[in-house]
């Protein structure tokens, strides 16, 4: 950014005012003492514009992420955040990044739909000197300023271990996956498989429900039609687990099995645990507040880590009133 942009036009106004006073004195005119002088222009705080591209707002978790970013930014009047919704369209999200670069924003926050297609425009923005914070889903390579997210492999593994312990090391499980072209879907799958290694748990049905509750319900209907005995449903997010529960309830079979999800939003996953719908819910923090904290440090010229890993908890009916239990400790 050039010096005029960083100082702002009002600060340059102060420089011009000072030059004018010197000129008045040199011309023999009496200048008013500086202590009594009322400036014509008040110096303004530095203003920064942040461009935020959300991959979609069809998932309640992503709506919450935007809300967390908005709330955190509102505490800092020097920040303006421009929100864009890619509506689950990778091409739209690529265009968002290009638009932010063309507009000359001071910083970009992006939660990518998919890793590979978003890598080039993010790298281009980064190489152009615009700091980029990647939230939740990773991109390929290291051409970004900071990645913020929870450890999805760790969460998936913790879910696998909880499931193995709960089922006594054996049983029939349905896995409803998130979007498998996204890194969280891949990590929650591989972590889960690691967590159940060495057990007699069998994945009898698996499907990509793309993080969407209606898709999860449809896939669960297929599973129910094919299998008479299902011990547990592991869904990569809480809407998926809830969709599976609704399908099982419609078939009169919800009491035959357990349901496990990931996200733990207060009005969603945590509410489902309290209502007895979910047997376990693993927290996946949005990173919205942390994103603004890191953005401020970057804009103020401070060093920030390349990666920030957010902690996660597991909530069950037994521990939810105590605030859950931290995983990975």
C-alpha positions, 0 to 999 in steps of 0.5 A: 500500500502506498504512503498516501493510502496508509496515512489517509487524505485527512493526515495529508490535510494536516501536513498542508495546514502546517505548511500554510502556517509557515507561509503566513509567518514568512509573509509577516502576518501574525499566526495564531499560537498553536495552542489556541488554533482549532484545526480545520480537519480532525485527524482520523483513525486508520481505516482498513477494508477486509473482503470476506468470501464465504463458500455458501450460506446454506449451512447454519455453521457458515452463517454462524461464522459470518456472524462471528466475524461481523460481531468481532469486527463491530468492536473495531470501528477502523474495520469495514468488512465486505461479505460475499456469498459464493452460493456453493459455486467455485467459479463465483468464489474465484471471482470474489477473490479477483474482485477483492484484488481489483478493488484494492482491499487491505486484507482478504478472508476466505473460507474456500468451497474446494481446495484446488480451484481456489488455490490459484486466485488466493496465491495471486492475491497473496503474491500481489501483496494482499494478506490472505487469511484462509478459514476452515478449509485449506488450499494447496501449497503455502501461498497465503498469510495464515490458516485458521481452523480446527484439526479435522483429522483429530476430530474424526479420530476422536469420533472414531474412538468414542464410537468404538468405545460406545459400541464395544468395538463392534457394530454396523455403522453408516458414514454420511460424509461432507463434501469429499472434494473439501479438506474437512470432509477428507480429514473427518473421513480419514481420522474416523477410519484411524479411530476405529482401526483394530476393531470389528466395526464395519462401515456398511453404508457410506455416501457424500451428503455434501454437508446438506441435511436434505441430502443426508436424509435421502442417503439415510433412507437408502441405507435404511432400505438396504440394511435391517440392522444399523447400530450408529450413524456417523455424520460429518456435520450436525445437519447430516446427523439430524437428517439421518435421525429424521429419516430413521424416525420416519421409518420408526427405527430411530431408537435402534441406533445412535447418532453422532455429528460434528459442529456443536452450534448452540442452536443446532448440535448442542440443542440436539444433544439436550433433546436426546437426538444426538448421542455425541456432538464434536465441536468445530469452532468457526474461527470467525473471532480469531480471524478478526484478531489475526487480521488486526495484527496483520494490518498493524504490522505484527507477525502472525503464525502461519497456522492457528489450530483451534481446540475442540470438545465432545458433548454428550448428555452426560457432560453437556451441562459441564461444558463438554470434554476437551479432545486431544488431551 
